[in-house]
Structures are given as structure tokens and as C-alpha cells.
């Protein structure tokens, strides 16, 4: 039973990193960041997809070199730092040197988030869960349920509270999961 709980938490942790907030709402995020420049938003989304493709293609070597636990814990830590930084940049937007600096910083943080996620948590969560349990049906159902919850809540959170507070919420949830997994992963 503990192995199933651990597998479910590992898979849920992957979805609670804000990655779906970036991918499912990339169009809205980039349009807001670029002041509704449609062409630039589309180019940024295309670049984001390219970064994901390259990172996923190369992640296997990192898993073999560093190990699942190391990449999972370090990746989660890096993503928490990035999400808190998104919150801080968004909160301090009025105090930054220029509006362009704010936009470029958020774009760089989103790209960094996607790259780190796809080198670490993205491929590792399912691999790790598959090694823990033989029946993956509950794991897949949990992944899809958390994915649906994030997809539904992201739109509301983004429009009601803003980009920064939304990512702070994901950072807090990821931090809680991080401390849960810290002593349980092998």
C-alpha cells in the first residue's frame, strides 16, 4: 500500500509543478506578457515546444548519469525556485527598470521551467511510478485527475489572482510534496 501511495504522490507532484499552467495556457500567458502581440506570442509558443522536444530527447542520458532520485529532487527544487521567482518578478513589476525587462524575465523563467521540467520530473515520474507498482491504472488515473484539476483551476487562478500568485500556489504545493518525498524516495 505504501508503494502505491508513493507512486501516486510522485505522479501528482509532476502535475503540481505548474507545467500544465504553462502549456495549457501558453497562448494567454504569452499574449498577456507581450501586450497582446499575436505573432510574437505564437513564436514564443513554438520556441517553447522546441525546447520541450530537445530536453525530452536528451533527458535519458541525464537519468542514466545522475539517477532518478537525484534528478527528481533537484529538479523539483529548481522548479520551486523558478516559480517563487516568477511570483517575485510579477509582484515587483512596478519597481523593475522597464516593462520590457519584466516581460523578458518572465519569458526566460517560463523557458527555464519547461527545460528543467523536461530534463528532470517530466520523464522520471512515470518511470519511477512504474518501478514501484505493477498495476499502473491507479497511477494513470491519478495523473489525469490532477492534470484535469490543474487545467480547470489554472484559468480561474490566473484571471482572479494573477500569474505570480498562481505560481506561488504551485510552488507551495510542490514544496509540501518535496518534503514528503525527500525521505521516502530511494
C-alpha positions in Angstrom: 0.0 0.0 0.0 2.8 2.4 0.8 4.3 1.8 -2.6 1.0 2.8 -4.3 0.7 5.9 -2.2 4.3 6.9 -3.0 3.7 6.2 -6.7 0.6 8.3 -6.7 2.3 11.2 -4.9 5.3 11.0 -7.3 2.9 11.3 -10.3 0.8 14.0 -8.7 3.9 16.0 -7.9 4.8 16.1 -11.5 1.5 17.8 -12.3 1.7 20.3 -9.4 4.8 22.0 -10.7 2.9 24.5 -12.8 4.0 22.8 -16.1 0.4 22.5 -17.2 -0.3 26.1 -16.4 2.4 27.0 -18.9 1.5 24.6 -21.6 -2.3 24.7 -21.4 -2.4 28.4 -21.1 0.8 29.4 -23.0 -1.3 31.4 -25.5 -2.9 33.5 -22.8 0.3 33.8 -20.7 2.4 35.0 -23.7 -0.3 37.3 -25.0 -0.5 39.0 -21.6 3.3 39.2 -21.3 3.7 40.6 -24.8 0.9 43.0 -24.5 -1.3 41.0 -27.0 1.2 40.8 -29.8 -0.2 37.7 -31.5 2.8 36.9 -33.8 5.3 37.2 -31.0 3.1 35.0 -28.8 2.9 32.3 -31.4 6.7 32.4 -31.9 7.3 32.1 -28.2 4.9 29.1 -28.1 6.7 27.4 -31.0 10.1 28.0 -29.2 8.6 26.5 -26.0 7.6 23.4 -27.9 11.1 23.1 -29.5 12.7 23.4 -26.0 10.5 20.7 -24.8 11.3 18.4 -27.7 15.1 18.9 -27.3 15.0 18.5 -23.5 12.9 15.3 -23.7 15.1 13.9 -26.3 18.2 14.3 -24.2 16.8 13.5 -20.8 17.5 9.8 -20.9 21.2 10.4 -20.7 20.8 12.5 -17.6 18.7 9.8 -15.9 21.3 7.2 -16.6 24.1 9.5 -15.4 22.7 11.1 -12.3 19.9 8.7 -11.2 16.1 9.1 -10.8 16.1 10.3 -7.1 18.8 13.0 -7.6 17.1 14.4 -10.7 13.7 14.3 -9.2 14.6 16.1 -6.0 17.0 18.6 -7.7 14.5 19.2 -10.5 11.7 19.8 -8.0 13.9 22.2 -6.0 14.8 24.2 -9.1 11.2 24.4 -10.2 10.2 25.7 -6.8 12.8 28.4 -7.0 11.7 29.3 -10.5 8.0 29.5 -9.5 8.9 31.7 -6.5 11.0 33.9 -8.8 8.0 34.2 -11.2 5.9 35.4 -8.2 8.6 37.9 -7.1 9.1 39.3 -10.6 5.3 39.6 -11.1 4.9 41.2 -7.6 7.7 43.7 -8.2 6.8 44.6 -11.8 6.2 48.2 -10.9 9.7 48.5 -9.4 11.6 47.0 -12.3 13.6 49.2 -14.6 11.3 48.8 -17.6 8.2 46.9 -18.7 10.4 45.1 -21.3 12.7 43.8 -18.5 9.6 42.4 -16.8 8.4 40.7 -20.0 11.8 39.2 -20.9 12.4 38.0 -17.4 9.0 36.1 -17.3 9.7 34.6 -20.7 13.1 33.4 -19.6 11.7 31.9 -16.4 8.9 30.1 -18.4 11.5 28.6 -20.8 13.8 27.6 -17.9 10.8 26.0 -16.2 10.0 23.9 -19.2 13.6 22.9 -19.9 14.3 21.9 -16.3 11.0 20.0 -16.0 11.7 18.0 -19.2 15.2 17.1 -18.1 14.0 16.0 -14.6 10.5 15.5 -13.4 8.8 15.0 -16.8 10.2 11.7 -17.8 11.1 10.5 -14.3 7.7 10.5 -12.6 6.2 7.8 -14.8 9.4 5.7 -14.8 9.6 5.8 -11.1 6.0 5.0 -10.6 6.2 2.1 -13.0 9.1 0.6 -10.9 7.1 1.0 -7.7 3.9 -0.7 -8.7 2.8 -3.4 -11.1 -0.6 -2.0 -11.9 -0.3 1.5 -13.4 -4.1 2.1 -13.8 -4.4 4.0 -10.5 -1.3 5.9 -11.3 -2.6 7.0 -14.7 -6.0 7.9 -13.2 -4.3 10.0 -10.6 -2.1 11.7 -13.2 -5.1 12.5 -15.3 -7.3 13.6 -12.4 -4.6 16.0 -11.1 -4.0 17.2 -14.6 -7.7 18.0 -15.0 -7.8 19.8 -11.6 -4.8 21.9 -12.6 -6.3 22.6 -16.0 -9.6 23.7 -14.6 -8.2 25.8 -11.7 -5.4 27.5 -13.7 -7.7 29.7 -15.8 -9.6 30.8 -12.7 -6.4 31.4 -10.7 -4.7 33.3 -13.5 -7.6 35.7 -14.0 -8.6 36.0 -10.4 -5.2 36.4 -8.7 -2.7 36.9 -11.5 0.3 35.0 -12.8 2.6 35.5 -9.8 0.2 34.3 -7.1 -0.8 31.3 -9.2 2.8 30.2 -9.5 3.4 30.8 -5.8 0.5 28.4 -5.0 2.1 25.8 -7.3 5.4 26.4 -5.6 3.9 25.9 -2.1 2.2 22.7 -3.2 5.5 21.4 -4.8 7.4 22.3 -1.6 5.0 20.2 0.5 5.3 17.3 -1.9 9.1 17.8 -1.9 9.4 17.4 1.8 7.1 14.4 1.7 9.2 12.6 -0.9 12.6 13.7 0.4 12.9 10.8 2.9 10.7 8.3 1.0 12.4 8.1 -2.4 15.3 5.6 -2.9 
